[in-house]
């Protein structure tokens, strides 16, 4: 009897812990990052981190498959899927500024992704003339499957680009990290670095609640490493903290 009671208590504790983790992620019940008493905060861009009241789930693959690279990230941006999503994304992030309008993607993209709810690109530049491009394509329900069917790895070759390198790229954030997909392509005299990942605002990753395919890309001016560094810097401005959370089960 004592052994059965102990097992029952363990099960109850695990269930309560899982419920608590879900509430933290789904309701955004997260205390803002604080600075260490012994020294400065390790959080990149602490000014943005202080306002990071939203929590999102990111992964390198998706739909119903979760990978070990799944992470919960804090952000100041509400990434909930809606037509005016880009209105809530700052046009100034650190040294990066967007002075032009947002560009809807081509009719071909709309066809490939079966008329997504969002399909927009925004360009950013700095005072030195460096440029990068931030894109989001978002859908709900069964249509969101196309987000995982059409990726940078499959779409660039169809536009005449050669795949030069593929892999996962680790982005350090404070004392943690998050991985994203990396694709490097070449066409004529251009060499381009693309990072992409999938994002959910729902911790259960239910397709009906919306899925985003998020992409950052920039053409290489001097080196792959320098271009990757700029893209990672921009990523950290959007997502300044990795939350201490792991999925149960």
N, C-alpha and C positions, 0 to 999 in steps of 0.2 A: 504493500500500500504506500509506504513512504517513497519507494522508487517511482511509482505511478504519479504521486503528487509532485515530485520533483520534476518529472518530465512535463507535467501539465503546466507548472510555473514557467519552465523554460519556453514552452510554446507561446504562452501568454506574453512574456517579455519580448520575444521575437516579433510577434504580431504588433505589439504596441510600438516597437522601434520602427517597423516598416511603415506604420501609419504616420508616425512622427516625421519620417523622412519624406513621405509623400506630401504632407502638409507644408513642409519647408519649401519643397520645390514648386508645388502647384500654386500655392498662395503667396509665394514671395516673402515668407516669414523669415527673413535673413537679416541679421544685424549688419550694418555697414562695416567694412573692414576698418580696423583701428590700428594706430601706430604702436609699435613695440615700445615699452617703457625704457628698454635698454638702448634703443637707437632708432634711426629712421625706419619707416615702413619699407618692406621689400616689395610692396605692391607697385607695379608699374603704373604711372600716371595717377597718383593718389587723388588728385582733384576730381577726376572722372569717377574713380572708384567710390568716392563718397556719395555720389548720386546714383549708383548702380542698384536700383531698387527692383529690377526685373531679373528673373532667373530663366535661362533657356537650356535646352538639351541639345548637344551637338554630337555628331558621329560621322565616321568616314563612309559608312554605308547606311542603308535604310530600309524603308517600307517596314516589313515585319521582322527583319533581321537586325539584331543589336550586336555590336562588336565590343571587344574589350577596350576600345578607344573611346567609348561613350563618356562624355563629361558634362557636368552641369556648370555653366558659366554665368557670372553676374554681368549685367549690362545696364546702361542708363537708357537704352532704347527699347521701346515697346515693339517687339517683332511679331505681334499678333497679325495673322494674315488678313489683309483688307486692301482695298483698291488704293487708298492714299497712304500706304505704309511708308513710302519715302518721305512724306511730309514730316514724319517724326524723327528722321535721321539727320543729325547735325551736318550742316554744310561746312563747318570748320571743326576739324579734329586735329589737335596739336598743330603741326606745321602745314597740314594738308587743308586746302580750301577748294570748294567747288563753286566756281563763278558762273558756270553755264547751266542750262536747264537739264532736266532728266530726259533720257531718251528711251522711248518705248522700243522694244525689240522688233525685229522684222516680221513680216507676215509668215515667213517660213518657220520661224521659231514658234509663233502662235499655232501654226498647223501641227508641228512636231509634238508640242506639249498639250494639244487638244484644248486650246483657248484657256490658258492659265489665268488665274485671278490677278496675278501680278507678274509682269515681265519687263523689268526696267533696269537700265544701266545709268550710273552717274560717274562722271569723271572728276578726279581731284588732282591738284598740282601744288607744288611748293614754290618758294621764291627763287629756287635755283632752276626751275623749269622741269623738274622731274614730274612725271605723270603716272597715275595708276587709275584703274577702273574697277568700280564696285557694282556688282550685278546681283539681282535676286529674281528668281522665278518661283512662284508659289501656287500650289493647287490643293484641292481637298479631295477626299474620297478616292475612288478608283483612278481618277485622272492623275493623281499624284504619283502613280507608278511610273509615268513617263519621265519624271524627274530623275529616276535612277536608271532608266533605259537610255536616255540621251545625256551623255556627260562630255566633258572636255576631251576625254580619251577617245570617244567615238565621233564627236562632231568636228574636231579640227581636221582630221584626215579628209573628211568629206568636202572641206573648203580649200584643199590643196596644201595643207600644212603637214610637215613631216614630224613624227613624234621622235624627239631626241632623248627624252628621259622621263621616267615615270616612277613614282614611289610615294611614301608617306613622309611628310615634313613635320617635325616636332617644333612647336612654338612655346618657348619658356615664358611663363607668366608668374612672377614672384618666385616662390620655391616649388612651383608645380609646373605642369606643361599640358598642352593639348595637341593632338595630331590631326592634320588635315591631308587631303589628297594633293599631290604635286604633279603637274604635267609641264614639261618644257618642250616647246615646239619651234620649228624653223620653217620659214617660207621666204624664198629669194634672199635678201640681205637682212631680214628680220629674225630675231630670236626672242621668244616670249616665254615668260614664266607665269603659270596659272596655278592658283591654289583654290580648292573648292571643298565644301563640306555641306552637311545637311543639318537643318535646325528645326526644332519643335519647341513650342511654348507649353505643350501638354506633356507632362512626364511619362504618361502612358503611351505616347506617340501614336495616338489614334488618328488615322488618315483623315477622317471626317473633320477633325479640328484644325487641319492645315499642316502642310509640310513646306519648308523653304529649301531650295537649292541655292546656296550662296557662293559667289565666285569673286575672287580678287585676281586681277592680272595686270601685268606691266611689261612693256618691251625692254629688253636688256640694252642699257646704254654703255656700260663698261664691263660688268661681270655678273654672272648668275648670282653670286653671293651677295653683291650689293643690292641687286633687285629683290632677292629674297628678304634681305634685311629690311627694306622699305615696306614690303608687303606685311611682314611680321609686325613691324612697328604699328602699322595701321590697324591690324587685327587686335593688338593689345589696347589700342585706344577705344575700340568698340567693345571689347570684352576684357576688362581690367582685372578680373579675378576668377580663379577656378574654385568652385565651392567644394568643401570636404564632404562629398556625397558619393555613394555607390549604390547601384540597384541591388535589391535583395533577390535571391533566387537565380 
